[in-house]
Amino acid sequence: MSVYDRWHLAHPPQGAKKCSAHRKAPSAEHGTGLRWQVRGNDGDGNPLPKENFEHEQDAKDRDAELRTAARTGSLLDDKGGKILFKAYAEQWRKTQTHDHPTAERVERMLRNHCYEAQGSKGKSPTERTAIGQYPMAVLARRVSLMRDWIADLALSPNSALLLIGTVEAIFDAACEDLIVSRNPLALKSVAKPKRVKTDVIVWTPEQVEDVCQGLPDRLQAMGYLGAVTGPRQGELFGLAKDDLDFLRKTVRYEVQVAYVGGRLVFKPLKNDKPRAVPVAAPVIPVLSEHMRKHPPVKVTLPWCEKGSKMDGKPVTRLLVFTDENGKPYYRQTVNRHWHRAWNAAGVPDQGRANGMHVLRHSAATRWLSKALNPAKVAAFLGDTVAVVIDTYAHWLPDDDNLGRAIMDDYLAPGTVPLKTSDRPENALAGS
């Protein structure tokens, strides 16, 4: 780093005329622009942008800052800051250890909502504001660009937050790479949508019965099993014959079927931990009859587990639930039947909350309402206690009556040391 006097020649030629005041030879830029200039490189030989100052002391102060930054490794890479957001985001994305579905989701979100559509200047494929065409340093400096991008997103609040979180992670990485000095999405002035929590109305036993009876014969047992064990949908699709233990009345969930990269695959559970869940006694004969009428079928699918030696290799399982052609079920196929069944049963419309995932919510809420240890409920669901309480603890239709009964018992005669005249029923009688 060095401070350079733009107005005077450091090495004047022989016989050059010098200023009487400074005794220095004037340069061609004498008297134009700011006099003092800071020059230097980033330590790897790459020149830093030249910065001009009016006063010599300001230039010396800046020179000292750059020297300290270079020595401590915190000097920003100005050249790196010129990389476009799209180029840097693609570099970042390819280094992540996401599983296949998450990687596909991240790629799709960035492509649809951040990058310019071909032939559409400044607009994404959704015809909204794009940011992929801006240099990273420009987006970090001009926060208004990020505010405009968020305001123009055509997404639900929760989906928008998921996308914003991904872009925020990209800027965090850029900060660590020293190509930007700050994450614009971390600033207080950047308003983000508020997360919307939909309180699912859990189904009554009668509603579960009506909907399951409205399903095609091959899917009815799946509905009943989901209602009493609370699995994720893909875990039901991946259930094998050996996962059912009729003697102990348990089911073991250890594999799921998913649609990844345009094909069906087997993959590990969300938390990679197989789990055993008790099965209600009335459902055992339903499963047994289902397997008599529709014997399990051997299905071979590729294994999907990023970073695993098994990734992409074929795996065969004797699946309990398959369609009439012996093919495994997947979300789109089953959801069509499910939608028709709950509509026909007259279940109040909750939109997506009436998907098969409502069975998971219903099972969890029933367990919790009967005071089953939340840790055990979490073990049954394959989730953490915090997620179970925050996501699956809902009201039941008879909760008001249950709450009243608890307080009736609390104030029952002989249980509370109140004077007769102070008892609630006497107070009401007096009024």
Secondary structure as UniProt FT lines:
FT   STRAND          2..5
FT   TURN            6..7
FT   TURN            14..15
FT   TURN            20..22
FT   TURN            28..31
FT   STRAND          36..39
FT   STRAND          51..53
FT   HELIX           56..72
FT   HELIX           78..81
FT   HELIX           85..94
FT   HELIX           100..113
FT   TURN            118..119
FT   TURN            121..122
FT   TURN            125..126
FT   TURN            132..133
FT   HELIX           136..141
FT   HELIX           143..151
FT   HELIX           157..176
FT   TURN            177..178
FT   HELIX           184..186
FT   TURN            188..189
FT   HELIX           205..213
FT   HELIX           217..229
FT   HELIX           233..237
FT   HELIX           241..243
FT   STRAND          244..245
FT   TURN            246..249
FT   STRAND          250..253
FT   STRAND          255..260
FT   TURN            261..262
FT   STRAND          263..268
FT   TURN            270..271
FT   STRAND          275..278
FT   TURN            281..282
FT   HELIX           283..293
FT   STRAND          297..303
FT   TURN            306..307
FT   TURN            309..312
FT   STRAND          314..319
FT   TURN            324..325
FT   HELIX           331..344
FT   TURN            345..346
FT   HELIX           351..354
FT   HELIX           357..369
FT   TURN            370..371
FT   HELIX           374..381
FT   HELIX           385..392
FT   TURN            397..398
FT   HELIX           399..410
FT   TURN            413..415
FT   HELIX           420..422
FT   HELIX           424..430
//
